[in-house]
Amino acid sequence: MTATAQHIGEEVNVTFTAESDRYDYGPGTITETEVNPDSIAIHSLTILGVDCDPRTLPADLLIAVHALAQDAEFA
């Protein structure tokens, strides 16, 4: 299952996608959805109102954008 999350900041807006799996830990427990952190990808990126292609970003900037996914809530 594909999950999405957004980071909406003053200068940077990014939508992430990631693969997720549902886990059922037995009777009486809540079914949980867990995101595979290795599958997180940038779906769309806007910097200062300009749409950007993540493939053209310098490596350091790409790492910084990916770090924003740590605080994003996937659903």
N, C-alpha and C positions, 0 to 999 in steps of 0.2 A: 504494500500500500504506500502511496506517495503522500507525504505530509508537507505542508507549507508553513512558512513563518515570515514575518516582516519586521524590519527595523526601520522606523521612520524617525529620522533626526532632522536637525535644522539644515545641514549641508548634504547629508547622505540618506537616500532611501534605497533599501535593498529588499528583494524578495528572495528567500531561500527555498529550495526543495530538498527533500531527503527521503530515503526509503525508511519505512517504519514497519514494525511487527507488533502484533497484539499477543500478549502473554496472559494466560489464565493460570494462576498459581494454586488452583484447587477450589473446592467448595467453600463458600463463605468469604471468598476474597474478591476484590475488585479486579476486573480485567484491565490490564495496563497496556498502554501503547508506548513503545520505546523506539526512539530514532537511532538509526545506525550512524554514528558520527562520521564515519569514513565516507558516507554517501552524500553528505551535505554539499550542495552546489548552488551557485548564484544563478537565479532564474532571470532577474532583471535588476538593473543598477542605474540610479540617477545620482549624479554628483553636481551640486550647485545648479540644479534644474536641467542639466544636460544628460540625456540618455547615453550610457557608456557600455561598450562591449568589454566584459571582464577579461576576455582573451587578450586584449591589447594593453592591459594595465601592467605597470612595473611589478615585479615579484613582491616587493615590500608592501606596496599598496594593496595588492591582492590578499596578502596574508592579513593585513589590518581589516579589510572588509570581511574576510571569512571569520575573524575573531568576533565580529558583531553577532554572529549566529549563536554564540555561547549564551547570550542573554535573551535571545528570541524564543518565543513559545510556539512550538510546532503543534499543528492540529491537523 
